[in-house]
């Protein structure tokens, strides 16, 4: 299980300090940190309780955060960025959980390599909305090979998300 802690107003070091209280296995990037929370159920109980404890620790440090707990890092990231509070996605429900997330959130989800530069996906998201796509589910419904033909490797990355 993974937890993603997201705060538009926090720095990676501030979020990393929260993560360190729960796991030595984490990655902080921009306004989010993803941590491996396997085994924390023995200390805190169900995944919701783990998420609540992480959120409480962040609040004690003056941070307002969104927390998502999921079996995959990607699902945890998408849900933490797009939903307030503490969200728990049951294993096997990741695709269904993120399907309704607006396509605009792709820009915040991650970097995609575009030639010799890093791009947050604004151009690709603009293309997706021009094509009439509104949600992650709409994007997932496209054939991956046709998306790759139009966008190259980044298209496959977006489709995988």
N, C-alpha and C positions, 0 to 999 in steps of 0.2 A: 504494500500500500504506500501511496505517496500523498503528501499534503503540499499544497501550494498556498503560500501566503502572499497576498497582493495588496499594495497600497500605493495609490497614485502619488501620495505626498511623502513617501518614505524613501530613504536611500537604501541601496543594497547592503551597506555595512549595518545599518540599523535593523534591517530584516534578518541579516545573518546572525546578529546577536540574539534575536528571538529563537531562531532555528537551533543555535548551539545549546539552548536549554533542553532540547528534546532529542537531538540526534547529532552524531558527528558526521553523518552522511547527508550533506546538503549542497546545493548550488545556488548562489545568489547572483541575480542578474537584473539590472535596472531596478524596477519597482516591485520585484517579486523574488521569492526564494522557494525552491522546491526541496523538500526533505523526505527522506526515506523514513517512514513511521512504522515499518514492520516491527512487531514486538511490543509497541507501546500500549497495545490493548491489555497487556498484563498489568500495566501500571494504572491506566486510566479507564479501561473498559472499551465499549463500542467505539467505532470510528467517529461518531458524533461527539462523544466525550473527549476524544483526542483533539478534534477540531476546536471544541469549546475551550479546552485548556490552552491551546496555542493562541487562540484569539484573546483569552484573558491575559496571558503573558504579554502579548503585544499592547493591550490596553494599559497594563501596568507600566509600560514604558512610554506611554503617551502616543501610541500609534493606533490609528483606525485602519483596520485591515479586513479584507475578505479572505476566507479560508475555504478551500475545497479539498476533500479527501476522496481519492479514487484509486483504482487498481493500476491505472496508467498515469504517467507524468503528463501526457498531453491533455487528457480529460481533466485532471486536476488544475492545470494551468488555465485552460479555456473557461472552466466554471468559476475559478477564483477571480479571473479578470471580468467576467460578465455578470456575476451574481453577488449581491451583498450578503453579509452574514456568514454562516457556516453551512456549507453544502456537502452532502455525502452522496456519492454515486456508488451504487451496489455493483460488485464485479459482474461483468457481462452486460451492463446497462450503459456503458460509456457512449456508444454511438447514439442511442436514443436520447440520452441526456443532453448531448451537445448539438443535436440536429436542429433545434429551434433557435440556437444562438444566432443573432444577426451577423451577416457576412462582414460587416465593418470591423468586428472584433479581431479579424485575422491580422490586422495591422499591429495589434498589441500582442499577439500570441508569440511571434518569433521571427528571427532573421531567416532570410532565404538568400542564398548566394546567387547573385546576378552578374555573371561575367567576373570582372575584377573588383566589384564593389558589394557592400552589404546593403540590402534594401529591406525595409520593413513591410513591403508589400503594397504600398499605397497605389502604385500603378496597376498591379494585378487586381486589387480590390475594386478599383475604378472600372476595370474591364469586366469583372464579374457582375457588378451592378448594371453595367451597360448591357450585358447579356441577359439581364432579368433575374439574376440570382439574388436571393434575399437572405438565405440562411446557410449555415454549415451543411445542413441536410441537402439543400439544393445543390451545393458544390459536390457533395459525396455521391449524388445520384448521376453525375456526369461520367461518361466512360473515361477512365484514367488515360488510355492511349491517345484519345482525341485531345484531352487537356494538355498532355505532354507535347503533342504536335503543335499546339498553338503557343504554349509558354515554355517549352523545354523542361529541364529538370525541376525548376521551381514549381511548375504545374503539378508535377508528381508529389512534391513536398506538400503543397497546399491540399491536394487530394488525400494524402495520407493523414493529414491532421483531421 
